[in-house]
C-alpha cells in the first residue's frame, strides 16, 4: 500500500512539473516580432555594447530556445519579460535605438511592436 501511494505521488508530481511545449502560434508570433526587430534598422544594446538588429535577433532566439527548454515561456509577453528585456548575466536592461531617436528599453520597444503586429491580424503575425 505504501508503495502504491508513493508511486501515485511521484506520478502526480512529475505530471505537475512538466508543462506543455510552447504553442506553435506563440512561437510564430515571437518569430514575427523578432523579424520586425531584424528588419527595423535599429541598434540593440546588450551590456553596454551596440549590436546590429540581426545579431540581436539571433541572440534572442538562443534565449528563447533556452527558456523553452525550461518550459518558462507561456506567451509572447512572458518571453519579452524573461528573455528579451534584460541581460541574464548582468541584469542590465537591453536598449533599442532607431535612427537618431533616444534609446528605449527593449521591453517597451518590443511591446509596442507586438501591439502593432497584433493590430495587423493573425496572418501578419505568421507572415513577418
C-alpha positions as CSV (number, residue, x, y, z in Angstrom):
1,X,0.0,0.0,0.0
2,X,2.8,2.4,0.9
3,X,4.5,1.7,-2.4
4,X,1.2,2.4,-4.3
5,X,0.9,5.8,-2.5
6,X,4.5,6.7,-3.3
7,X,4.1,5.8,-6.9
8,X,0.9,7.9,-7.2
9,X,2.7,10.9,-5.6
10,X,5.7,10.6,-7.9
11,X,3.4,10.4,-11.0
12,X,1.3,13.4,-9.7
13,X,4.5,15.5,-9.1
14,X,6.0,14.5,-12.5
15,X,2.9,15.5,-14.4
16,X,2.5,18.8,-12.5
17,X,6.2,19.7,-13.0
18,X,6.0,19.0,-16.8
19,X,4.2,21.7,-18.7
20,X,3.2,21.7,-22.4
21,X,5.6,23.0,-25.0
22,X,5.2,26.5,-26.4
23,X,2.2,26.6,-28.7
24,X,3.1,27.0,-32.4
25,X,1.1,30.2,-32.7
26,X,3.0,31.8,-29.9
27,X,6.4,30.6,-31.3
28,X,5.3,32.1,-34.7
29,X,4.3,35.4,-33.1
30,X,7.7,35.6,-31.3
31,X,9.4,34.9,-34.6
32,X,7.4,37.6,-36.4
33,X,8.3,40.0,-33.6
34,X,12.0,39.2,-33.9
35,X,11.7,39.6,-37.6
36,X,10.4,43.1,-37.1
37,X,13.4,43.8,-34.9
38,X,15.8,42.4,-37.5
39,X,14.3,44.5,-40.4
40,X,13.9,47.7,-38.3
41,X,17.4,49.0,-38.9
42,X,17.6,49.8,-35.2
43,X,20.6,49.0,-33.0
44,X,20.4,46.8,-29.9
45,X,22.4,47.4,-26.7
46,X,23.5,44.5,-24.6
47,X,25.7,45.1,-21.5
48,X,27.0,48.4,-22.9
49,X,27.8,47.2,-26.4
50,X,25.7,48.1,-29.5
51,X,24.8,45.3,-32.0
52,X,23.0,45.2,-35.3
53,X,19.4,44.1,-35.1
54,X,20.2,40.9,-37.0
55,X,22.7,39.9,-34.2
56,X,20.1,40.8,-31.6
57,X,17.6,38.6,-33.2
58,X,20.0,35.6,-33.1
59,X,20.8,36.3,-29.5
60,X,17.2,36.5,-28.5
61,X,16.4,33.3,-30.4
62,X,19.1,31.5,-28.4
63,X,17.5,32.8,-25.2
64,X,14.1,31.7,-26.4
65,X,15.4,28.2,-27.1
66,X,16.9,28.1,-23.6
67,X,13.7,29.3,-21.9
68,X,11.6,26.9,-24.0
69,X,13.8,24.1,-22.7
70,X,12.9,25.1,-19.2
71,X,9.2,25.4,-20.1
72,X,9.4,29.0,-18.9
73,X,7.7,30.8,-21.8
74,X,3.9,30.6,-21.9
75,X,3.2,33.7,-24.1
76,X,5.0,36.3,-26.2
77,X,4.7,38.8,-23.3
78,X,6.4,36.3,-21.0
79,X,9.2,35.9,-23.5
80,X,9.7,39.6,-23.5
81,X,9.7,39.7,-19.7
82,X,12.1,36.8,-19.2
83,X,14.3,36.8,-22.2
84,X,14.2,40.0,-24.2
85,X,14.2,42.8,-21.7
86,X,17.5,42.4,-19.8
87,X,20.8,40.5,-19.6
88,X,20.5,37.3,-17.6
89,X,24.1,37.7,-16.5
90,X,24.3,41.4,-15.5
91,X,20.6,42.3,-15.1
92,X,21.1,45.4,-17.2
93,X,18.2,46.3,-19.4
94,X,18.6,45.8,-23.1
95,X,18.1,49.0,-25.2
96,X,16.9,49.6,-28.7
97,X,17.8,52.8,-30.7
98,X,16.3,53.6,-34.0
99,X,17.9,56.3,-36.1
100,X,18.6,59.4,-34.1
101,X,15.8,58.8,-31.6
102,X,16.8,58.3,-28.0
103,X,17.4,54.6,-26.9
104,X,14.4,53.0,-25.2
105,X,14.3,49.8,-23.1
106,X,13.8,46.8,-25.3
107,X,10.8,45.6,-23.4
108,X,8.9,48.9,-24.2
109,X,10.0,48.7,-27.9
110,X,9.0,45.0,-28.2
111,X,5.6,45.5,-26.5
112,X,4.9,48.4,-28.9
113,X,5.8,46.3,-31.9
114,X,3.8,43.4,-30.6
115,X,0.7,45.6,-30.3
116,X,1.2,46.8,-33.9
117,X,1.7,43.2,-35.0
118,X,-1.5,42.1,-33.4
119,X,-3.4,45.1,-34.8
120,X,-2.4,43.8,-38.3
121,X,-4.1,40.5,-37.5
122,X,-3.1,36.9,-37.1
123,X,-1.9,36.5,-40.7
124,X,0.6,39.3,-40.2
125,X,2.0,37.5,-37.1
126,X,2.7,34.4,-39.1
127,X,3.9,36.2,-42.3
128,X,6.5,38.5,-40.8
